Amino acid sequence: MHRDGNTPDALSDKARATRHDPDWERVVVSSHTHLHGQAIFSAPRRVCISATSDHRGGLLAVQFPERRCWWTNGDEATEIAMRA
């Protein structure tokens, strides 16, 4: 439990956002997580979009199953390279 006594560790422990296991059966996708200096975390069975990805006034999205990442400000979309 988080120090406030109300928030479960699964929500308050932001380090969990980048945990992954290549043996997981499915891809786990998370968002609104603080990734400290990066917009996207990508591993074979994990994708996480940072909470700060929208601070530039746009929207960041991941297209599956291709794993293509796009950023848009509403006018045009720009593809962003994803590792993994």
C-alpha positions in Angstrom: 0.0 0.0 0.0 1.2 3.5 -0.8 2.2 5.8 2.0 -1.2 7.5 1.8 -2.7 4.3 2.9 -5.2 4.3 0.0 -3.4 3.6 -3.2 -2.4 0.0 -4.0 1.3 -0.5 -4.8 0.4 -1.7 -8.3 -0.7 1.9 -9.1 1.7 3.9 -7.0 4.9 2.0 -7.7 5.8 3.5 -11.1 8.8 1.2 -11.5 6.4 -1.6 -12.2 5.5 0.0 -15.5 8.6 -1.4 -17.1 8.5 -4.9 -15.7 8.2 -7.5 -18.4 8.8 -11.1 -19.1 9.3 -12.5 -22.7 7.3 -15.6 -21.6 4.1 -13.7 -21.0 1.3 -14.9 -23.2 0.1 -11.4 -24.2 1.5 -7.9 -24.6 0.8 -5.7 -21.5 0.0 -2.1 -22.4 0.1 0.7 -19.8 -0.2 4.4 -20.0 -0.1 7.5 -17.8 3.0 6.3 -16.1 6.1 8.4 -15.4 9.0 7.0 -17.4 11.6 9.7 -16.5 12.9 11.1 -19.7 11.3 8.8 -22.3 7.9 8.8 -23.9 7.6 5.1 -24.6 9.0 1.9 -23.0 8.9 -1.1 -25.3 9.8 -4.7 -24.7 8.7 -7.9 -26.5 5.7 -8.3 -24.1 5.3 -4.8 -22.7 4.5 -1.3 -24.0 4.2 1.7 -21.7 3.3 5.3 -22.7 4.5 8.0 -20.4 2.1 10.4 -18.7 4.3 13.2 -19.9 3.9 12.3 -23.6 1.0 14.7 -24.0 2.9 17.7 -22.5 3.6 18.9 -26.0 -0.1 19.4 -26.7 -0.7 16.2 -28.6 -1.6 12.6 -28.4 0.8 9.6 -28.5 -0.6 6.2 -29.7 0.6 2.7 -30.5 -0.9 0.8 -33.4 -1.1 -3.0 -32.9 -0.2 -5.6 -34.0 2.4 -3.7 -36.1 3.7 -1.8 -33.0 3.9 1.5 -34.9 3.9 4.6 -32.7 2.3 7.8 -33.7 2.2 11.4 -32.3 -0.4 13.8 -33.4 -1.4 17.4 -32.5 -4.7 17.0 -34.3 -3.5 18.3 -37.7 -1.1 15.6 -38.8 0.4 12.4 -37.5 4.1 11.7 -37.2 5.5 8.2 -36.8 7.9 7.8 -34.0 10.5 4.9 -33.9 9.9 2.3 -31.2 12.6 -0.1 -30.0 12.0 -3.8 -29.2 
